[in-house]
Amino acid sequence: MKIEDVKQQMNPFKPFTIYTSDGFQIDILHTDYILFSPKGNNIVAVDLNGGIHVISVDHIVRTEYK
């Protein structure tokens, strides 16, 4: 998946889930919960408990609206 595919979920924003190749999933409930790296190869996502996850775009297999 490309970073542009993930950014597409942001406009207009609706909550969505990111699924990775190792089975990890994280809900993005607001635009404040996600940050895109300047090079476009990583996403920083914050979970509901405040945990921070750096996700390589290469490992994102799909996104799905909630």
Chimera marker file (.cmm) of the C-alpha trace (Angstrom):
<marker_set name="trace">
<marker id="1" x="0.000" y="0.000" z="0.000" r="1" g="1" b="0" radius="0.5"/>
<marker id="2" x="1.196" y="3.541" z="-0.684" r="1" g="1" b="0" radius="0.5"/>
<marker id="3" x="1.056" y="6.441" z="1.736" r="1" g="1" b="0" radius="0.5"/>
<marker id="4" x="-1.275" y="8.228" z="-0.685" r="1" g="1" b="0" radius="0.5"/>
<marker id="5" x="-3.788" y="5.407" z="-0.190" r="1" g="1" b="0" radius="0.5"/>
<marker id="6" x="-3.780" y="6.014" z="3.560" r="1" g="1" b="0" radius="0.5"/>
<marker id="7" x="-3.949" y="9.786" z="3.142" r="1" g="1" b="0" radius="0.5"/>
<marker id="8" x="-7.013" y="9.286" z="0.956" r="1" g="1" b="0" radius="0.5"/>
<marker id="9" x="-8.837" y="7.997" z="4.061" r="1" g="1" b="0" radius="0.5"/>
<marker id="10" x="-8.284" y="11.419" z="5.612" r="1" g="1" b="0" radius="0.5"/>
<marker id="11" x="-10.282" y="13.536" z="3.168" r="1" g="1" b="0" radius="0.5"/>
<marker id="12" x="-13.026" y="13.812" z="4.227" r="1" g="1" b="0" radius="0.5"/>
<marker id="13" x="-12.075" y="12.130" z="7.486" r="1" g="1" b="0" radius="0.5"/>
<marker id="14" x="-14.049" y="9.142" z="8.738" r="1" g="1" b="0" radius="0.5"/>
<marker id="15" x="-12.688" y="6.845" z="11.472" r="1" g="1" b="0" radius="0.5"/>
<marker id="16" x="-10.791" y="3.892" z="10.007" r="1" g="1" b="0" radius="0.5"/>
<marker id="17" x="-8.632" y="0.931" z="10.962" r="1" g="1" b="0" radius="0.5"/>
<marker id="18" x="-5.126" y="0.172" z="9.693" r="1" g="1" b="0" radius="0.5"/>
<marker id="19" x="-4.224" y="-3.525" z="9.264" r="1" g="1" b="0" radius="0.5"/>
<marker id="20" x="-0.599" y="-4.650" z="8.966" r="1" g="1" b="0" radius="0.5"/>
<marker id="21" x="1.070" y="-7.752" z="7.551" r="1" g="1" b="0" radius="0.5"/>
<marker id="22" x="1.810" y="-9.147" z="11.038" r="1" g="1" b="0" radius="0.5"/>
<marker id="23" x="-1.850" y="-8.987" z="12.102" r="1" g="1" b="0" radius="0.5"/>
<marker id="24" x="-1.591" y="-5.735" z="14.076" r="1" g="1" b="0" radius="0.5"/>
<marker id="25" x="-4.489" y="-3.353" z="13.749" r="1" g="1" b="0" radius="0.5"/>
<marker id="26" x="-5.033" y="0.135" z="15.070" r="1" g="1" b="0" radius="0.5"/>
<marker id="27" x="-8.084" y="2.359" z="15.007" r="1" g="1" b="0" radius="0.5"/>
<marker id="28" x="-7.633" y="5.911" z="13.798" r="1" g="1" b="0" radius="0.5"/>
<marker id="29" x="-10.548" y="7.750" z="15.359" r="1" g="1" b="0" radius="0.5"/>
<marker id="30" x="-9.442" y="11.328" z="14.694" r="1" g="1" b="0" radius="0.5"/>
<marker id="31" x="-6.841" y="13.149" z="12.616" r="1" g="1" b="0" radius="0.5"/>
<marker id="32" x="-4.899" y="13.833" z="15.824" r="1" g="1" b="0" radius="0.5"/>
<marker id="33" x="-4.149" y="10.088" z="16.093" r="1" g="1" b="0" radius="0.5"/>
<marker id="34" x="-1.996" y="9.855" z="12.950" r="1" g="1" b="0" radius="0.5"/>
<marker id="35" x="1.142" y="11.510" z="11.579" r="1" g="1" b="0" radius="0.5"/>
<marker id="36" x="2.858" y="10.923" z="8.244" r="1" g="1" b="0" radius="0.5"/>
<marker id="37" x="6.657" y="11.001" z="8.032" r="1" g="1" b="0" radius="0.5"/>
<marker id="38" x="8.116" y="13.579" z="5.629" r="1" g="1" b="0" radius="0.5"/>
<marker id="39" x="9.641" y="10.875" z="3.406" r="1" g="1" b="0" radius="0.5"/>
<marker id="40" x="6.316" y="9.040" z="3.245" r="1" g="1" b="0" radius="0.5"/>
<marker id="41" x="7.650" y="5.676" z="4.364" r="1" g="1" b="0" radius="0.5"/>
<marker id="42" x="6.260" y="5.581" z="7.925" r="1" g="1" b="0" radius="0.5"/>
<marker id="43" x="3.115" y="6.420" z="9.799" r="1" g="1" b="0" radius="0.5"/>
<marker id="44" x="3.043" y="7.275" z="13.485" r="1" g="1" b="0" radius="0.5"/>
<marker id="45" x="-0.250" y="6.242" z="15.066" r="1" g="1" b="0" radius="0.5"/>
<marker id="46" x="-1.446" y="6.768" z="18.623" r="1" g="1" b="0" radius="0.5"/>
<marker id="47" x="-3.715" y="4.167" z="20.214" r="1" g="1" b="0" radius="0.5"/>
<marker id="48" x="-6.540" y="4.878" z="22.654" r="1" g="1" b="0" radius="0.5"/>
<marker id="49" x="-4.223" y="4.286" z="25.641" r="1" g="1" b="0" radius="0.5"/>
<marker id="50" x="-1.679" y="6.835" z="24.396" r="1" g="1" b="0" radius="0.5"/>
<marker id="51" x="0.739" y="4.241" z="23.030" r="1" g="1" b="0" radius="0.5"/>
<marker id="52" x="2.772" y="5.270" z="20.013" r="1" g="1" b="0" radius="0.5"/>
<marker id="53" x="3.239" y="2.950" z="17.033" r="1" g="1" b="0" radius="0.5"/>
<marker id="54" x="5.582" y="3.566" z="14.104" r="1" g="1" b="0" radius="0.5"/>
<marker id="55" x="4.255" y="1.619" z="11.139" r="1" g="1" b="0" radius="0.5"/>
<marker id="56" x="6.136" y="1.133" z="7.889" r="1" g="1" b="0" radius="0.5"/>
<marker id="57" x="3.849" y="1.797" z="4.948" r="1" g="1" b="0" radius="0.5"/>
<marker id="58" x="5.295" y="-1.335" z="3.317" r="1" g="1" b="0" radius="0.5"/>
<marker id="59" x="3.596" y="-3.430" z="6.018" r="1" g="1" b="0" radius="0.5"/>
<marker id="60" x="0.115" y="-1.925" z="5.710" r="1" g="1" b="0" radius="0.5"/>
<marker id="61" x="-2.052" y="-4.443" z="3.908" r="1" g="1" b="0" radius="0.5"/>
<marker id="62" x="-5.351" y="-2.566" z="4.016" r="1" g="1" b="0" radius="0.5"/>
<marker id="63" x="-7.419" y="0.119" z="5.634" r="1" g="1" b="0" radius="0.5"/>
<marker id="64" x="-11.102" y="-0.082" z="6.396" r="1" g="1" b="0" radius="0.5"/>
<marker id="65" x="-13.663" y="2.515" z="7.424" r="1" g="1" b="0" radius="0.5"/>
<marker id="66" x="-15.239" y="1.838" z="10.799" r="1" g="1" b="0" radius="0.5"/>
<link id1="1" id2="2" r="1" g="1" b="0" radius="0.2"/>
<link id1="2" id2="3" r="1" g="1" b="0" radius="0.2"/>
<link id1="3" id2="4" r="1" g="1" b="0" radius="0.2"/>
<link id1="4" id2="5" r="1" g="1" b="0" radius="0.2"/>
<link id1="5" id2="6" r="1" g="1" b="0" radius="0.2"/>
<link id1="6" id2="7" r="1" g="1" b="0" radius="0.2"/>
<link id1="7" id2="8" r="1" g="1" b="0" radius="0.2"/>
<link id1="8" id2="9" r="1" g="1" b="0" radius="0.2"/>
<link id1="9" id2="10" r="1" g="1" b="0" radius="0.2"/>
<link id1="10" id2="11" r="1" g="1" b="0" radius="0.2"/>
<link id1="11" id2="12" r="1" g="1" b="0" radius="0.2"/>
<link id1="12" id2="13" r="1" g="1" b="0" radius="0.2"/>
<link id1="13" id2="14" r="1" g="1" b="0" radius="0.2"/>
<link id1="14" id2="15" r="1" g="1" b="0" radius="0.2"/>
<link id1="15" id2="16" r="1" g="1" b="0" radius="0.2"/>
<link id1="16" id2="17" r="1" g="1" b="0" radius="0.2"/>
<link id1="17" id2="18" r="1" g="1" b="0" radius="0.2"/>
<link id1="18" id2="19" r="1" g="1" b="0" radius="0.2"/>
<link id1="19" id2="20" r="1" g="1" b="0" radius="0.2"/>
<link id1="20" id2="21" r="1" g="1" b="0" radius="0.2"/>
<link id1="21" id2="22" r="1" g="1" b="0" radius="0.2"/>
<link id1="22" id2="23" r="1" g="1" b="0" radius="0.2"/>
<link id1="23" id2="24" r="1" g="1" b="0" radius="0.2"/>
<link id1="24" id2="25" r="1" g="1" b="0" radius="0.2"/>
<link id1="25" id2="26" r="1" g="1" b="0" radius="0.2"/>
<link id1="26" id2="27" r="1" g="1" b="0" radius="0.2"/>
<link id1="27" id2="28" r="1" g="1" b="0" radius="0.2"/>
<link id1="28" id2="29" r="1" g="1" b="0" radius="0.2"/>
<link id1="29" id2="30" r="1" g="1" b="0" radius="0.2"/>
<link id1="30" id2="31" r="1" g="1" b="0" radius="0.2"/>
<link id1="31" id2="32" r="1" g="1" b="0" radius="0.2"/>
<link id1="32" id2="33" r="1" g="1" b="0" radius="0.2"/>
<link id1="33" id2="34" r="1" g="1" b="0" radius="0.2"/>
<link id1="34" id2="35" r="1" g="1" b="0" radius="0.2"/>
<link id1="35" id2="36" r="1" g="1" b="0" radius="0.2"/>
<link id1="36" id2="37" r="1" g="1" b="0" radius="0.2"/>
<link id1="37" id2="38" r="1" g="1" b="0" radius="0.2"/>
<link id1="38" id2="39" r="1" g="1" b="0" radius="0.2"/>
<link id1="39" id2="40" r="1" g="1" b="0" radius="0.2"/>
<link id1="40" id2="41" r="1" g="1" b="0" radius="0.2"/>
<link id1="41" id2="42" r="1" g="1" b="0" radius="0.2"/>
<link id1="42" id2="43" r="1" g="1" b="0" radius="0.2"/>
<link id1="43" id2="44" r="1" g="1" b="0" radius="0.2"/>
<link id1="44" id2="45" r="1" g="1" b="0" radius="0.2"/>
<link id1="45" id2="46" r="1" g="1" b="0" radius="0.2"/>
<link id1="46" id2="47" r="1" g="1" b="0" radius="0.2"/>
<link id1="47" id2="48" r="1" g="1" b="0" radius="0.2"/>
<link id1="48" id2="49" r="1" g="1" b="0" radius="0.2"/>
<link id1="49" id2="50" r="1" g="1" b="0" radius="0.2"/>
<link id1="50" id2="51" r="1" g="1" b="0" radius="0.2"/>
<link id1="51" id2="52" r="1" g="1" b="0" radius="0.2"/>
<link id1="52" id2="53" r="1" g="1" b="0" radius="0.2"/>
<link id1="53" id2="54" r="1" g="1" b="0" radius="0.2"/>
<link id1="54" id2="55" r="1" g="1" b="0" radius="0.2"/>
<link id1="55" id2="56" r="1" g="1" b="0" radius="0.2"/>
<link id1="56" id2="57" r="1" g="1" b="0" radius="0.2"/>
<link id1="57" id2="58" r="1" g="1" b="0" radius="0.2"/>
<link id1="58" id2="59" r="1" g="1" b="0" radius="0.2"/>
<link id1="59" id2="60" r="1" g="1" b="0" radius="0.2"/>
<link id1="60" id2="61" r="1" g="1" b="0" radius="0.2"/>
<link id1="61" id2="62" r="1" g="1" b="0" radius="0.2"/>
<link id1="62" id2="63" r="1" g="1" b="0" radius="0.2"/>
<link id1="63" id2="64" r="1" g="1" b="0" radius="0.2"/>
<link id1="64" id2="65" r="1" g="1" b="0" radius="0.2"/>
<link id1="65" id2="66" r="1" g="1" b="0" radius="0.2"/>
</marker_set>
